[in-house]
Amino acid sequence: MSDRHLRRLGQDYGTALMSLLPQGQAWPKRPGTTLDLAVRGIAEYWGFVDSRAADLLERESDPRYTIELLPDWERNWGLPDPCYEAPQSIAERQLALIMRMTLEGSQSRAFFIEVAAMIGYTITITEYRTFVVGIDRVGDARVYGAAGAPDPIMRNDWGNPIMDENGDDYVKEGELSEWPYYGLGPAENRLYWTVHVHEAKLIWFRCASGQCGVDPHLRIGLADDLECLLNRWKPAHTQIIFDYSNLETGGDMAGTP
């Protein structure tokens, strides 16, 4: 059973206050008397206070749904993030708060793809290295997933897992792998990686978190925040190339309207 605050109405407080008054003919407690109406009228305020306290305990203590105390949550977690230059909706601010609170950090492709998904983007990542004679080969060097993959996971000659065409999952049986990430060029090629942004972020208006007269029905977000966050968390010796050549519309950070 969920732990919820027990809400009490003004009439509950009125009944409690009436029971605390002295007994006797000078204190007529029958319904409809002047004393009864006066006490219950005063008690209505405490019903309002109780309701507001319940809101704070049930909603504002949860960072996923907080609205009134959202600025306090943000202040304690070092938000708003300077990466978010454009004004954010309530839903975006809540999402940024949750991400800041739950982010553990990593330097894997899966980590950066997950970060992008949390803020509404679908991306894949291509890494690079130099061509090595005797290990690599020219032409179409892609492979098909073998039986039993991804358990055990197919790996290349360097011991790295072989990914599928999108680069976001291990290649499975019968699937074609992604293009190998080697190429001709200087050794510094391994210090670059490409982030392919596949979908634009769609921010829909929501009654629970949108602000009437402020937030539009739909806003198509730019990837400035994505670029800023990934450049902050990337390995310091690497350089990211952002690719928007296959951009489509479809990302939705708030669900289907």
WOGI-V860912 format. One record per backbone hydrogen bond with DSSP energy under -0.5 kcal/mol. CO is the residue of the C=O (numbers start at 1). NH is the residue of the N-H. E is the energy in kcal/mol with one decimal. If there is no record, write none. Layout:
BEGIN
co->[CO,CO]
nh->[NH,NH]
e->[E,E]
END
This chain:
BEGIN
co->[2,5,9,10,11,12,13,14,15,16,17,17,18,24,30,33,34,35,36,37,38,39,40,42,42,43,44,45,46,47,48,49,50,51,52,53,54,55,55,56,59,61,62,62,67,69,70,71,72,73,74,75,81,83,89,90,91,92,93,94,95,96,97,98,99,108,109,110,111,112,113,114,115,116,117,121,122,122,124,126,129,131,132,132,136,139,143,145,146,148,149,154,156,160,161,162,163,164,169,172,172,175,176,181,183,186,187,188,189,191,192,193,194,194,195,195,196,196,198,200,200,201,201,202,202,202,203,206,209,210,211,211,217,219,219,221,223,224,225,226,227,228,229,230,235,239,240,241,241,242,243,244,248,251,252]
nh->[4,7,13,14,15,16,17,18,19,20,20,21,21,27,33,37,38,39,40,41,42,43,44,45,46,47,48,49,50,51,52,53,54,55,56,57,58,59,60,61,62,63,65,66,70,73,74,75,76,77,79,78,84,85,93,94,95,96,97,98,99,100,101,102,103,112,113,114,115,116,117,118,119,121,120,123,198,199,196,194,183,133,135,136,134,141,177,174,149,151,173,162,159,156,163,171,178,167,164,145,175,145,165,129,131,189,190,191,192,239,128,241,126,196,197,243,124,198,248,250,251,203,221,204,253,254,219,210,90,212,214,215,205,203,221,201,227,228,229,230,231,232,233,234,238,193,242,195,243,244,197,247,200,202,255]
e->[-1.1,-0.8,-1.7,-2.3,-2.2,-2.0,-2.6,-2.4,-1.7,-0.7,-0.9,-0.6,-0.9,-1.5,-1.9,-2.7,-2.5,-2.6,-2.2,-1.9,-2.2,-2.3,-0.9,-1.1,-0.6,-1.4,-1.6,-2.3,-2.4,-2.0,-2.2,-2.4,-2.2,-2.0,-2.0,-2.3,-2.9,-2.5,-1.7,-0.7,-1.6,-0.6,-1.8,-1.5,-0.8,-2.3,-2.8,-2.3,-1.9,-1.2,-3.3,-0.9,-1.9,-1.2,-2.3,-2.5,-2.2,-2.5,-2.0,-2.4,-2.4,-2.2,-2.1,-2.1,-1.7,-1.6,-2.4,-2.2,-2.4,-2.1,-2.0,-2.0,-1.2,-3.0,-1.2,-0.6,-3.0,-0.9,-3.0,-2.7,-1.3,-0.5,-1.5,-2.6,-0.5,-1.2,-3.0,-2.3,-1.7,-1.7,-0.7,-2.8,-1.9,-2.3,-0.5,-2.2,-1.8,-1.3,-2.9,-0.6,-2.3,-2.6,-0.8,-1.7,-1.4,-1.8,-1.5,-2.1,-1.8,-2.4,-0.8,-2.4,-2.6,-0.6,-0.7,-3.1,-1.6,-0.7,-1.9,-0.9,-1.1,-0.5,-3.0,-0.7,-1.3,-0.5,-1.8,-3.9,-0.8,-0.6,-2.1,-2.6,-2.3,-2.6,-0.8,-0.7,-2.6,-2.2,-2.5,-2.6,-2.2,-1.4,-2.0,-1.4,-2.1,-1.9,-0.5,-2.7,-0.5,-0.5,-2.5,-1.4,-2.9,-1.7,-0.9]
END
